[in-house]
Amino acid sequence: MSDFYSLLGVERGATEADIKKAYRKLAMELHPDRNSSHDAESRFKEVTEAYEVLRDPQKRAAYDRYGKAGVGRGGAGFEYHHVDLTEALNIFMRDFGGLGGFESLFGGGGGGRTVAEARRGQDIRVTVRMTLAEVATGVKRTIKLKTLDACEHCGGTGAKKGTSAAACGTCGGNGEVRRAARSVFGQFVQVAPCPTCGGEGTVIRTPCEVCRGEGRVRAERTVQAEIPAGVSTNNYLTMRGQGAAGPRNGGKGDLLLLIEVEEDDRFERQGEHLATDLPLSFSQAALGGTYPVPTPWGEEEVVVPSGTQTATVLRLKGKGLPRLGQAGRGDLHIRINVWTPERLNPEQERLFRELAEHEGEPPGQGKGFWSRIREALG
């Protein structure tokens, strides 16, 4: 399995500009319109896949930490997939079409969207709120959408029932118009989308009375979404083709589910690890014992050794959250807080004064809480 950085020929610490420059150079060399070697197309798709991950800071961070597993289905909230040639070409033209890419070499419009892109439906963003308990197990959600769907009356064509779209008279159904121009270098031909049909090659003479020629109508529908365990706030899932329908049977956009995890007062979260506080009295800390603590999986018991000091961190292995896109769980760290009574009755005061006569010197300042956890994790 090729490393994305190696595919682009950059170091792991490369800047975004370095990555973009390296990809553009390779894509220009491997583009099927320029390179006819047998492996050019497959290599062009590979470097485009690598570029799509490394150009995005969140995807790159997930890849750096977990490799391709981090950007696989459900991994880190991203759906990585192998791109086909059409997607690879669209990605290249999206970022470089107007910056010295192939469109400019062949007299194109300099960065305009393709017909397929123009007819693609919009992406839909939906926020999904989850509790920490749902993060621990994963959850299935029914998402209700108010969006644009293909018109059932005309089958999404936009033409009145019983009729069909006709070939455009301006471009003859090609979707393009050509203009020839002469210069000192010779004759050049410029190709541009047809202004009459917008590059589609067809026009609707008799529009559908329901969608008025748009080929889509406002509608409500539900989508079943399966959210994996271990997600965090600002992770997102991409559901391909679940967004709004495009005009006149254009492709559907995507549904982007933005995750928002509700705060749980019982825990502090650091990745897959959790921390919670366990308050104990002087006598409980001195004598030790077994005490209940909350976890995302239900209540567990932790053994507190005798003589435990305040700020001591105990660990319950595997009682944290699942690792996103990987096997195993994080740990639950229990921070001991020795509780001091605010008011003493006479008998308590007498006993504490008697205890004070037998106590030794208090220990010095210890390390911070997260420092202790980092030590525990190596």
C-alpha positions, 0 to 999 in steps of 0.5 A: 500500500503506497504512502500518500506522501511518497506518492506526491514526493513530499515530506510529512512536514510539507506545507499545504502549498508544497502539497498543491505544487507537487500534485499539480506537477505530477497531474500535468505529467500523468494527465491522460490527455498528455500521457499515453503510457499504460499506467498513466491513468491509474497513477493519475488517480492515485496521486489525486486520491493522495492530494484530496486527503492531504489538502484537507487539514482534518483528513490529513491529521487523521491520516497522519495518526491512523493511516488509511484506516483513519480516513476509511469508511467511518474513520475520523468522520471521513469517507475515503474512497478510490476515485474514478477517472471522472472524479480525478479529472474534476478534482484537477480542473476544480483546483487548477482549471483557471491556473494554467491547467489543461483548460487554458491550454486548449482554449477553455473558459478558465475555471468555469464549472463543467455541465455535470458540476453545474447540474449537480444538486447542492450538498446538505449539512445537518448537525447531529447531536449525540450524548457521550453514551451514544458516542460509546456505542455508536448510534443509528439516526433517522434524519428528516430532510426538507430538500429538492427531489426529482419530479415524479410527474415528469421523471425528472426530465423537466419536460411535460408528460408525453414530450421530451427535450429537443436538440438545441438549435444553436449548438446542434445538440453538442452543448458547445460553440466554437469560435475561430480567431486569428493572431500572429501565431495562426488560427485558434479555436475557442470552445465554450458552453452553448449560451442557449442551452447552458452546455446541455445540448437540449432545450425544453419546449414544453415544460412540465406543469408541476416542476415548471421545467426544473425537473425537481420539486420541494419534498421531505424524505428520511435518511437512515444514518449509522454513526460509528462509535468514538466520534467527536465534535466537529467530525463529519460523515459524508453520505454520497448522493443523499443531498438535493437532486440536480435540475433535469436529472442532474446528479444528487449532492451529498449529505454531510452530517456534522457531529456535535457531542453534548458535554457530560458533567461527569467526565473530561474527555481527551480523545478516547480517554476519559477522566472523572473525579472521586471525592473521598473523606480523610478517613476513606483516603487513609483507610482505602476501600472499594468505591463506585465510579461512573463510566459510559458503560455503566457504574464500575467499582475502583479499588482505592489503596490505603494512604491514597493522596489527593490528586492521585490518578487511578486507571480503569483500563478499557473503560473510556471511549472506542478508538474511532476507526480502530479496535480497542477503547481508551481508559478511564482515569479517576482523580482522587479529591480528598474532601475537607469538612467545612464545619466541625462539631466539638467532638470532630474538632477534638478528634482532629486535634488528637490526630494532628499530634500523630500526623507527619509532615505533609508531602511536597507539591506533586505533578499536574493531573494531565502530566500524570496521565501522560506518564501513565500513557508513556 
